[in-house]
Amino acid sequence: MSTKPPRVWVSNATPQKGDLLRVRAQIEHVMESGLRSDEAGKIRPRNVVTRFEARLGPALLFAWEPGISVAQNPYVEFTFLARESGELQLHWKDDAGQTFSASKSISVA
Amino acid sequence: MLPHSIHPTRRTLMAAGAALALPAMAQQQSKAPLPNVLAPNPAELRKALADFTQGRKAQAEGLDLDVPMLADNPSGVPVKVKVMLPINAQDWCEEIIVLAELNPAPLACRLQFTAAAGTAEAAVRVRLTQSQTVHALARMKSGKLLAASQAVTVSASGCGM
């Protein structure tokens, strides 16, 4: 459906230990609520992002479970404390089973 | 001067306009009314609240909810939540839920945090079907519940779903 890669911003990729890092991430997604109908009056099937996960290495930092009240092209911002270096992995999954992922490396000085 | 019958006066134009508009209105009324899919769902709201609080009382301090009082784009209203209590290895925020009380799906989203993050702050964008109050509820590891709410006025037609 959407071909553009997720947009990810990290406030600082090389933080000092204990710094607060802010992450903003957005994907292109229709977030079809299942309440709308097409020209023929048929309901468009629900297809929303149901889960987002952010991991630093194996450790889960943050998870998000949007419902149909979340806006199109879901945007999420979260923070965490820089404690160790690693690969920040972001992962989205929608009702249709489609997945999106992105990653950023974080190296703590 | 042209005779009255072919020169269109304001009165004849108004009459013609009314005649044109009437069939369209009649057609609209003859259609079966669509079920209002955007109606609020108070039962769902009560269930979401009860599931989260388990009947316990939430304290009004400690959770910061930032939503604009006037949302100029109801299909993308920025909502920011932040737990102001100290977060450490013993006590952290497990989960925050965001509720839009008059939306057809009141439970907008769940935000889950871990001790590894060391913070509990997140921002998302929600769509609101009408002016209403947005609530946020947080549950700490210790079992403490925090609540915050903010009334939002939706400008323009609030149909973002």
Interface residues (C-beta under 8 A of the other chain):
Chain A: L20 S33 L35 R36 L56 A59 L60 L61 F62 A63 W64 E65 P66 G67 I68 S69 V70 A71 Q72 P74 Y75 V76 E77 F78 T79 F80 L81 R83
Chain B: V37 L38 S75 G76 V77 K80 A100 N103 P104 A105 P106 L107 A108 C109 R110 L111 Q112 F113 T114 A116 A117 G118 T119 E121 A122 A123 V124 R125 V126 R127 L128 G160 M161
